[in-house]
């Protein structure tokens, strides 16, 4: 997978105070920095090193990711929702590039 | 030196005993797994998908389309399906329309006889034929991302369709060739496909569980590979493991073996993209 492709599965509707399950997956090679190419040179590390989820700018969940995590990391977590808004998901890659996607939720 | 020799021969004795016990256990374990009854003349008593040999965690990955990382390739394939390519500037969709309708069976019936080429071709080769002849585009390289994605996408449309391949008529010699390859011992370890996948499925080879080596889940997301891979890549891996010189991906030998394997798994639903370890 050349360009990392984020996918998110979050509910679009919830009742106030409900605990919802959010599933995320991003395609990424997660090059560990331990492998060597055919000439014996180390292939530089390039992994997704962090993930964060916010709702209307307020943090919901975040984590650091280390080289032992396999390719195409899948992260599932729960969030208690009190207000309507937009989840924003951001993956940070070694080198500073970020990949993000959004998902709206209506709380009634 | 003498003591070392003694140790070695002692070790061999234990190995031989172990092999005997393994065979008995294999038959018993096969009965515990869900499978299909086989037609007369089939070498297996029951056809069992590789899915049944995997641990529940791996099965769960495959069962949930969101978690299944193989779906990433299917999604990429879906985009490619609608993307115009080549001098003809046509996309797959321009001729074939909605893949959900036009490709809902195709994946279960390859390899097929191709009259024009005068030989059996598998799905990857058929996709590339379409590219070079109809789209006037360059063929995709074997195991490249676009070819893996398109193959996964097309075969995914047939998910759930029972595998059924033509083995008579012009396919007869291909089938016989595949069968011969399946039972031919190969490499420094002098092992045939059948030694593991027919005689010992359900037994452990070191820490790994041997399956029947069925092909209904390919292209498969293999945890070891950390990506989706083709059946021919898996063939190469198997041949390297018995220390043989592998045939080339896309070779007539591997296509013949692919046909024979599809016949061995007759009736199994297509699972693409399966998740295996």
Boltz contact constraints between the chains, C-beta under 6 A:
constraints:
  - contact:
      token1: [A, 9]
      token2: [B, 66]
      max_distance: 6.0
  - contact:
      token1: [A, 23]
      token2: [B, 66]
      max_distance: 6.0
  - contact:
      token1: [A, 27]
      token2: [B, 72]
      max_distance: 6.0
  - contact:
      token1: [A, 71]
      token2: [B, 226]
      max_distance: 6.0
  - contact:
      token1: [A, 72]
      token2: [B, 69]
      max_distance: 6.0
  - contact:
      token1: [A, 74]
      token2: [B, 67]
      max_distance: 6.0
